[in-house]
Amino acid sequence: MTSSAKTKDQLFAYLDELGISHTTKSHPPVFTVAESESLRDEIPGGHTKNLFVKDKKDRFFVITVEERASVDLKQVHKIIGASSRVSFGSPEKMLEYLGVVPGSVTVFGAVNDTGHQVTFVLDEDLMRYDIINGHPLTNDATTSIGRDDLIRFLKATGHEPLVLKVTD
């Protein structure tokens, strides 16, 4: 993690400062949707899958979708406004911009993107859930936040989220 990257405790303090209600459940580190499915009964709401991608002009995006949804990486650039087909961003850029490592990509990484290098895209289908769950910068916990509060959090970090239908 870069020295300026916030910790999950700093993320929680920031949410508290914004008056945003959140709950977090610690669990063993999970790296895949399959591994995290055992937590479903314990944590209500929409569970997320996050893709860190870039286009040929080095514009970066975090695409946040419901965990079982599929995203057509050959077509999604047309929807999100990328200049070309997207490919996965490097672990180095992920760490630099979001302050996270592979397996921990999260919409909450916006708190570390102080240079506004990343566009955050929230799938329309995911936004049907009242509660949205994501990793709080590490994959050994899940933080639950209200849908409207998630938008408020992103705006507070200086990111205007795009709510688009990006899943098949």
C-alpha positions as CSV (number, residue, x, y, z in Angstrom):
1,M,0.0,0.0,0.0
2,T,1.3,3.5,-0.7
3,S,2.1,5.5,2.4
4,S,-0.8,7.8,1.7
5,A,-3.4,5.1,1.2
6,K,-6.0,5.0,3.9
7,T,-6.6,2.0,6.1
8,K,-10.0,0.5,6.6
9,D,-10.2,2.3,10.0
10,Q,-9.6,5.6,8.3
11,L,-12.3,4.7,5.7
12,F,-14.7,4.0,8.6
13,A,-13.8,7.3,10.2
14,Y,-14.4,9.1,6.9
15,L,-17.8,7.5,6.6
16,D,-18.6,8.5,10.2
17,E,-17.5,12.1,9.4
18,L,-20.0,12.1,6.5
19,G,-22.7,10.8,8.8
20,I,-23.0,7.6,6.7
21,S,-24.2,4.5,8.5
22,H,-22.2,1.4,7.8
23,T,-21.6,-2.0,9.3
24,T,-18.6,-4.3,8.8
25,K,-18.2,-8.0,9.3
26,S,-14.8,-9.5,9.5
27,H,-14.1,-12.9,7.9
28,P,-11.2,-14.9,6.5
29,P,-9.8,-13.3,3.3
30,V,-11.8,-14.0,0.2
31,F,-10.4,-13.7,-3.3
32,T,-13.3,-14.9,-5.4
33,V,-17.0,-14.6,-5.5
34,A,-17.2,-18.4,-4.9
35,E,-15.2,-18.1,-1.7
36,S,-17.4,-15.2,-0.5
37,E,-20.7,-17.0,-1.1
38,S,-20.6,-18.6,2.3
39,L,-21.1,-15.2,3.9
40,R,-24.4,-14.5,2.1
41,D,-26.7,-15.7,4.9
42,E,-24.9,-13.5,7.4
43,I,-24.7,-10.3,5.3
44,P,-27.9,-9.1,3.6
45,G,-28.0,-6.9,0.5
46,G,-26.3,-6.8,-2.9
47,H,-22.8,-8.3,-2.9
48,T,-20.3,-6.8,-5.4
49,K,-17.8,-7.8,-7.9
50,N,-15.4,-5.1,-9.0
51,L,-13.4,-4.8,-12.2
52,F,-10.4,-2.5,-12.4
53,V,-10.0,-1.8,-16.1
54,K,-8.3,0.7,-18.4
55,D,-8.7,1.9,-22.0
56,K,-5.9,2.5,-24.6
57,K,-5.7,6.2,-23.4
58,D,-4.9,5.0,-19.9
59,R,-8.2,6.1,-18.5
60,F,-9.1,3.9,-15.6
61,F,-12.4,2.6,-14.4
62,V,-13.8,0.6,-11.5
63,I,-16.9,-1.2,-12.7
64,T,-19.0,-2.4,-9.7
65,V,-21.7,-5.0,-10.4
66,E,-23.7,-7.6,-8.5
67,E,-21.4,-10.5,-7.8
68,R,-23.1,-13.1,-10.1
69,A,-23.5,-10.6,-13.0
70,S,-21.4,-10.9,-16.1
71,V,-19.8,-8.0,-18.0
72,D,-18.9,-8.3,-21.7
73,L,-15.4,-6.9,-21.7
74,K,-15.4,-6.7,-25.5
75,Q,-18.5,-4.4,-25.4
76,V,-18.5,-2.5,-22.1
77,H,-16.3,0.3,-23.4
78,K,-19.2,1.5,-25.5
79,I,-21.4,1.9,-22.4
80,I,-18.9,3.5,-20.0
81,G,-17.4,5.9,-22.5
82,A,-13.9,4.4,-22.8
83,S,-11.9,5.3,-25.9
84,S,-11.3,1.6,-26.8
85,R,-11.9,-1.9,-25.6
86,V,-10.8,-2.2,-22.0
87,S,-8.2,-4.5,-20.4
88,F,-7.5,-5.1,-16.8
89,G,-5.4,-2.4,-15.0
90,S,-2.1,-3.4,-13.6
91,P,-1.6,-4.3,-9.9
92,E,0.8,-1.3,-9.7
93,K,-1.9,1.2,-10.9
94,M,-4.5,-0.5,-8.6
95,L,-2.2,0.1,-5.6
96,E,-1.3,3.7,-6.8
97,Y,-4.8,4.9,-7.5
98,L,-7.0,2.8,-5.1
99,G,-4.6,1.8,-2.4
100,V,-5.6,-1.9,-2.8
101,V,-4.1,-5.1,-4.1
102,P,-5.6,-7.7,-6.5
103,G,-8.5,-9.5,-4.7
104,S,-9.4,-6.3,-2.8
105,V,-10.7,-4.0,-5.5
106,T,-13.6,-2.1,-4.2
107,V,-15.8,0.9,-4.8
108,F,-14.4,2.2,-1.4
109,G,-11.0,2.6,-3.1
110,A,-12.4,6.0,-4.3
111,V,-11.3,7.3,-0.9
112,N,-7.6,6.8,-2.0
113,D,-8.1,8.2,-5.6
114,T,-7.3,11.7,-4.5
115,G,-6.0,12.6,-8.0
116,H,-9.3,11.5,-9.6
117,Q,-7.6,9.1,-12.0
118,V,-10.5,6.6,-11.9
119,T,-14.1,6.7,-13.1
120,F,-16.5,4.7,-10.9
121,V,-19.3,2.9,-12.7
122,L,-22.1,1.3,-10.7
123,D,-24.3,-1.2,-12.5
124,E,-28.0,-0.3,-12.7
125,D,-29.1,-3.8,-11.6
126,L,-26.9,-3.5,-8.5
127,M,-28.5,-0.2,-7.6
128,R,-31.8,-2.0,-7.1
129,Y,-30.5,-3.2,-3.7
130,D,-31.1,-1.0,-0.7
131,I,-27.9,-2.2,0.9
132,I,-24.6,-2.6,-1.1
133,N,-21.7,-4.6,0.3
134,G,-18.0,-4.2,-0.6
135,H,-14.6,-4.8,0.8
136,P,-13.3,-1.9,3.1
137,L,-10.0,-1.7,1.2
138,T,-9.0,-5.3,2.4
139,N,-10.6,-8.6,1.5
140,D,-10.9,-9.8,5.1
141,A,-14.1,-7.9,5.8
142,T,-17.3,-6.8,4.2
143,T,-18.8,-3.4,4.7
144,S,-22.5,-2.8,4.2
145,I,-23.7,0.7,3.2
146,G,-27.0,2.1,1.9
147,R,-27.3,2.6,-1.8
148,D,-27.9,6.3,-1.6
149,D,-25.1,6.6,1.0
150,L,-22.7,4.9,-1.4
151,I,-23.5,7.6,-4.0
152,R,-23.0,10.3,-1.4
153,F,-19.7,8.7,-0.3
154,L,-18.4,8.7,-4.0
155,K,-19.5,12.3,-4.5
156,A,-17.8,13.3,-1.2
157,T,-14.5,11.8,-2.6
158,G,-14.9,14.0,-5.7
159,H,-16.2,11.2,-8.0
160,E,-19.4,11.5,-9.9
161,P,-20.4,7.9,-10.3
162,L,-21.9,6.7,-13.5
163,V,-25.0,4.5,-13.0
164,L,-25.2,2.4,-16.2
165,K,-26.5,-0.9,-17.3
166,V,-23.2,-2.7,-17.9
167,T,-24.2,-6.3,-17.2
168,D,-25.6,-8.9,-19.6
